[in-house]
Amino acid sequence: MDTTPKIIGVVGAGVMGRGIVQLFAQAGHQVRMFDARAGASAEAKVIVTGLLERLVAKNVLKAETLAAQIENMRICGGLPELAGCDVVVEAIVEDLGAKQSLFHELEEVVAGETILASNTSSLTVSAIAALCKKPERVAGLHFFNPVPLMKIAEIIPGIRTAPSVVDALRLLIEATGHKTVTASDQPGFLINHAGRGLYSEGFRIVEEQVADFAAVDRIMRDCCGFRMGPFELMDLTGLDVSGKVMQSIFEQFQQEPRYRPSSLVPARLAAGLFGRKTGEGFYTYSGTQKIEPDEPAMPAASEKTPIWIGEGERRTELLHIFQQAGAQIVAQPDAAAALVLMPWGEDITTAALRLGLDASAAVGVDPLLHWDKRRVLMTSPITSALARDGVHALLAAGGAKVEVIADSPGFVSQRVIAMIVNIACEIAQRGIARAAEIDPAIRIGLGYPAGPLELGDKIGAGRILHILETIESITGDPRYRPSLWLRRRAMLGLSLQRETR
Ligand SMILES: NC(=O)c1ccc[n+]([C@@H]2O[C@H](COP(=O)([O-])OP(=O)(O)OC[C@H]3O[C@@H](n4cnc5c(N)ncnc54)[C@H](O)[C@@H]3O)[C@@H](O)[C@H]2O)c1
């Protein structure tokens, strides 16, 4: 297919359909929209027109272009009016039966070479195409909300999709300014699959009482550079939607433990705590404004505890922070000192006992993080208040915030980041997307500060492997087993982004 203006049909004029209509209208195509609910397409046209007018007001769009684009959006009273379309994109209700019958009916209407694309986020593209006479013309075309701003679309060939259909969709979408990534027809495709790490590990951490929802979010935001933590994000998308995606990806991957949903979700759903849309989720909202919960108070000043710092590559940096704060540093882990460890993948109990240290005097400082805004202090179940509060005060002395968490193999950040990297490695191992395409797609689709494979390379594949193996051996939970992609690249000293076949 060339890149000259086309006739694009959009079926379903809801949140996604509207965005898809806007994208194609702005790219200069003729768009025909149909929705089964009377009046829905007209409402969609009014909304899209309003958004385009705002662009004119901001001088992003010329007034004459606006008129042409409005002219190009046509409301259809029935499917037969889509007869002349080159491509039809479906964005109706997420129901396999409904999508199958729509595609079956569309085939009766459109020309033999018309491409039929589905915006499904969780159904199998091959199943949607199953009732079609020409399943080779059917592909997944997965946009993200809001479509004009989320500049990525996944193209998902079903088992029978013709390669020419994938190429044509890629050309069509990239000409709109969006990037594309080709992902295989597997649960969650690429981007929703990759998103599992942040959510599911965030929940595991809360389930284990390591930290509460808000503390996990603060750590991921302030120390790891994420725009939002997992619980803020779920409040935005709605737990009713995210909860279903979690369950569906887990079931479709035959109950793979890496994607295990949380037992905390059903009660929250039953109570209607969906997030922003219900005014209450993990946070409460005043209108659209999130009410930030108070952070735990600083402990009252206590007597100064001498500090011993264990081995670790950031020891000098930590020593400097403590010295600046006026700490008395001791050379040996003597009985009066608070013992500060910086473990990778271990909890404080395990690290202290391995080193033959007194766990009641031991605390951990997470060595993975940026330490400028917020520092994370971890305690064993028997760490004394004296050791905990003494180190807390020193970490806070320069103005940084301190998050105190309970014992956890890999703190919060190491667990979540190792899980994100491991799942991206598994996506590469399963050939769901090419390694080179994974990071750019995830950066745009999930808004992460770096692509997960790049992040893994930065931390070191060997270190990520060590964190996962250590957590797996401490917890016995197979969700932490390392992907073979990660293991082999760590062993061979290769970049995680390197495709080898
Ligand atoms: N909302 C998101 O963030 C998001 C993101 C990516 C993909 N998706 C997928 O996009 C699709 C649409 O989602 P949405 O959020 O826009 O839903 P929505 O409920 O906002 O809109 C769906 C529209 O389809 C219409 N419709 C339902 N059945 C129809 C039929 N048989 N024929 C014609 N019109 C019909 C409805 O009247 C409604 O206007 C779903 O498959 C969803 O999984 C949604």
PDBQT file of the ligand as one rigid body, heavy atoms in Angstrom, charges set to zero:
ROOT
HETATM    1  N1  LIG A 601      -9.869   2.129  26.829  1.00  0.00    +0.000 N 
HETATM    2  C1  LIG A 601      -8.593   1.803  26.685  1.00  0.00    +0.000 C 
HETATM    3  O1  LIG A 601      -7.699   2.324  27.374  1.00  0.00    +0.000 OA
HETATM    4  C2  LIG A 601      -8.198   0.806  25.638  1.00  0.00    +0.000 A 
HETATM    5  C3  LIG A 601      -6.851   0.737  25.235  1.00  0.00    +0.000 A 
HETATM    6  C4  LIG A 601      -6.492  -0.129  24.215  1.00  0.00    +0.000 A 
HETATM    7  C5  LIG A 601      -7.436  -0.942  23.627  1.00  0.00    +0.000 A 
HETATM    8  N2  LIG A 601      -8.750  -0.887  24.056  1.00  0.00    +0.000 N 
HETATM    9  C6  LIG A 601      -9.717  -1.742  23.360  1.00  0.00    +0.000 C 
HETATM   10  O2  LIG A 601     -10.455  -0.929  22.447  1.00  0.00    +0.000 OA
HETATM   11  C7  LIG A 601     -11.792  -1.422  22.312  1.00  0.00    +0.000 C 
HETATM   12  C8  LIG A 601     -12.782  -0.316  22.644  1.00  0.00    +0.000 C 
HETATM   13  O3  LIG A 601     -12.542   0.146  23.947  1.00  0.00    +0.000 OA
HETATM   14  P1  LIG A 601     -13.119   1.545  24.461  1.00  0.00    +0.000 P 
HETATM   15  O4  LIG A 601     -12.448   1.816  25.749  1.00  0.00    +0.000 OA
HETATM   16  O5  LIG A 601     -13.068   2.548  23.385  1.00  0.00    +0.000 OA
HETATM   17  O6  LIG A 601     -14.646   1.144  24.738  1.00  0.00    +0.000 OA
HETATM   18  P2  LIG A 601     -15.921   2.094  24.834  1.00  0.00    +0.000 P 
HETATM   19  O7  LIG A 601     -16.895   1.369  25.668  1.00  0.00    +0.000 OA
HETATM   20  O8  LIG A 601     -15.530   3.487  25.193  1.00  0.00    +0.000 OA
HETATM   21  O9  LIG A 601     -16.458   2.142  23.317  1.00  0.00    +0.000 OA
HETATM   22  C9  LIG A 601     -16.964   1.037  22.649  1.00  0.00    +0.000 C 
HETATM   23  C10 LIG A 601     -17.970   1.542  21.628  1.00  0.00    +0.000 C 
HETATM   24  O10 LIG A 601     -18.325   0.457  20.778  1.00  0.00    +0.000 OA
HETATM   25  C11 LIG A 601     -19.713   0.506  20.533  1.00  0.00    +0.000 C 
HETATM   26  N3  LIG A 601     -20.127  -0.844  20.181  1.00  0.00    +0.000 N 
HETATM   27  C12 LIG A 601     -20.245  -1.929  20.991  1.00  0.00    +0.000 A 
HETATM   28  N4  LIG A 601     -20.580  -3.003  20.260  1.00  0.00    +0.000 NA
HETATM   29  C13 LIG A 601     -20.660  -2.610  18.975  1.00  0.00    +0.000 A 
HETATM   30  C14 LIG A 601     -20.925  -3.287  17.752  1.00  0.00    +0.000 A 
HETATM   31  N5  LIG A 601     -21.187  -4.590  17.708  1.00  0.00    +0.000 N 
HETATM   32  N6  LIG A 601     -20.900  -2.569  16.622  1.00  0.00    +0.000 NA
HETATM   33  C15 LIG A 601     -20.639  -1.237  16.623  1.00  0.00    +0.000 A 
HETATM   34  N7  LIG A 601     -20.377  -0.554  17.760  1.00  0.00    +0.000 NA
HETATM   35  C16 LIG A 601     -20.375  -1.239  18.909  1.00  0.00    +0.000 A 
HETATM   36  C17 LIG A 601     -20.317   1.039  21.817  1.00  0.00    +0.000 C 
HETATM   37  O11 LIG A 601     -21.578   1.615  21.579  1.00  0.00    +0.000 OA
HETATM   38  C18 LIG A 601     -19.265   2.053  22.251  1.00  0.00    +0.000 C 
HETATM   39  O12 LIG A 601     -19.547   3.342  21.748  1.00  0.00    +0.000 OA
HETATM   40  C19 LIG A 601     -11.862  -2.636  23.222  1.00  0.00    +0.000 C 
HETATM   41  O13 LIG A 601     -11.571  -3.780  22.446  1.00  0.00    +0.000 OA
HETATM   42  C20 LIG A 601     -10.766  -2.388  24.243  1.00  0.00    +0.000 C 
HETATM   43  O14 LIG A 601     -10.272  -3.573  24.817  1.00  0.00    +0.000 OA
HETATM   44  C21 LIG A 601      -9.157  -0.014  25.029  1.00  0.00    +0.000 A 
ENDROOT
TORSDOF 0
